[in-house]
Every structure is written in C-alpha cells, then in structure tokens.
Amino acid sequence: MITNSISAGRFLLGDFSKAMTGDRMDATVDISEHHDQNWTKNLLTILCEMRGCLAVTRPSAFRYGAF
C-alpha cells in the first residue's frame, strides 16, 4: 500500500537497515510580516521546512497492518 500517512489504529514495522534516507530539499526558513495583521501588530510569521525521502531496498522487510 502506498500512502503519505498512517491512519489511527494502523502500524508500520520494519528493518530500517534495509532502507535508505535522503534529503529531497535542504532545510528552508521563510519569515514574513505580510500576513493578515502582522504589519499592524508588529508580528512575524515563520515557516520552517525540510523534505526527506525513504527508499526501501527490500520491501519484504516491512509490514503494515492494523492493531
């Protein structure tokens, strides 16, 4: 099953030595004072983001199911 999230009552269990992690994008930090009433209230909005990936080299090393 391919999914971006795991719903409540489900699990993912695996041997993570059979997978590789990587960076899809460097970490970014964006700061803005131009949102809603930030300018008049002297506030800042901060967005921090990092994107990664998980490449599974042996799919049989992972199990997905219900509790």
Order of alpha helices (4+ residues) and beta strands (2+ residues): beta-beta-alpha-beta-beta
